[in-house]
Amino acid sequence: MPPLQLPSFRLPVVVMGVSGTGKSSVAAGLAQLLGIPWIDGDDLHAPEAVARMRAGLPLADEDRWPWLDRVGANLADRTAAPRGVVVACSALRRAYRDRLRAASPGLRFVFLDGPPALVRQRMEQRTGHYMPATLLDSQLATLERPDAGEPDVLHTPIDMPVALIVAGIGAQLLRQAEEASAKVSA
């Protein structure tokens, strides 16, 4: 499928959720659909943070703040991504999402959500990822589910094929961005 034609506005997007929900797959598909680049937030972690996770140790906020600043800088980089960018990033707490919002005004979030048993099964079946399934419980404990106070978040279930998730999200994001652009123009 050829990329959708984005209107004249810029579209920064974070695909968020706990590890194992499919953030990277959905972010890559969404970026391809929208014709904009994507970044895997995992690639922006400091080597020390990756080593902690690989060892089965959850990250603390002091590990996350510099990482979130790197994610925010990539979201805001209009030179590298003039039409927008999709970033896969857990963004588990409201404070983390607010930090990203401050770095990149107009940011949209896509919250990938599913039952913990399904997420755990996916984590146990994947290979080559540093995040062990044993850290899922700590991620779920850290997760602050976006609510109505965060209207820039689309909630998306993960119990369907990635292609269907991507198509649905793409249509919703474009509709919302067009509505927001129309309000600014009015």
Secondary structure in CASP SS format (residue, H / E / C, confidence):
PFRMAT SS
TARGET T0000
AUTHOR 0000-0000-0000
METHOD secondary structure of the structure
MODEL  1
M C 1.00
P C 1.00
P C 1.00
L C 1.00
Q C 1.00
L C 1.00
P C 1.00
S C 1.00
F C 1.00
R C 1.00
L E 1.00
P E 1.00
V E 1.00
V E 1.00
V E 1.00
M E 1.00
G C 1.00
V C 1.00
S C 1.00
G C 1.00
T C 1.00
G C 1.00
K H 1.00
S H 1.00
S H 1.00
V H 1.00
A H 1.00
A H 1.00
G H 1.00
L H 1.00
A H 1.00
Q H 1.00
L H 1.00
L H 1.00
G C 1.00
I C 1.00
P C 1.00
W E 1.00
I E 1.00
D E 1.00
G H 1.00
D H 1.00
D H 1.00
L H 1.00
H C 1.00
A C 1.00
P H 1.00
E H 1.00
A H 1.00
V H 1.00
A H 1.00
R H 1.00
M H 1.00
R H 1.00
A C 1.00
G C 1.00
L C 1.00
P C 1.00
L C 1.00
A C 1.00
D H 1.00
E H 1.00
D H 1.00
R H 1.00
W H 1.00
P H 1.00
W H 1.00
L H 1.00
D H 1.00
R H 1.00
V H 1.00
G H 1.00
A H 1.00
N H 1.00
L H 1.00
A H 1.00
D C 1.00
R C 1.00
T C 1.00
A C 1.00
A C 1.00
P C 1.00
R C 1.00
G E 1.00
V E 1.00
V E 1.00
V E 1.00
A E 1.00
C C 1.00
S C 1.00
A C 1.00
L C 1.00
R C 1.00
R H 1.00
A H 1.00
Y H 1.00
R H 1.00
D H 1.00
R H 1.00
L H 1.00
R H 1.00
A H 1.00
A H 1.00
S C 1.00
P C 1.00
G C 1.00
L C 1.00
R E 1.00
F E 1.00
V E 1.00
F E 1.00
L E 1.00
D E 1.00
G C 1.00
P C 1.00
P H 1.00
A H 1.00
L H 1.00
V H 1.00
R H 1.00
Q H 1.00
R H 1.00
M H 1.00
E H 1.00
Q H 1.00
R C 1.00
T C 1.00
G C 1.00
H C 1.00
Y C 1.00
M C 1.00
P C 1.00
A H 1.00
T H 1.00
L H 1.00
L H 1.00
D H 1.00
S H 1.00
Q H 1.00
L H 1.00
A H 1.00
T H 1.00
L C 1.00
E C 1.00
R C 1.00
P C 1.00
D C 1.00
A C 1.00
G C 1.00
E C 1.00
P C 1.00
D C 1.00
V E 1.00
L E 1.00
H E 1.00
T E 1.00
P E 1.00
I C 1.00
D C 1.00
M C 1.00
P C 1.00
V H 1.00
A H 1.00
L H 1.00
I H 1.00
V H 1.00
A H 1.00
G H 1.00
I H 1.00
G H 1.00
A H 1.00
Q H 1.00
L H 1.00
L H 1.00
R H 1.00
Q H 1.00
A H 1.00
E H 1.00
E H 1.00
A H 1.00
S H 1.00
A H 1.00
K H 1.00
V H 1.00
S H 1.00
A C 1.00
END
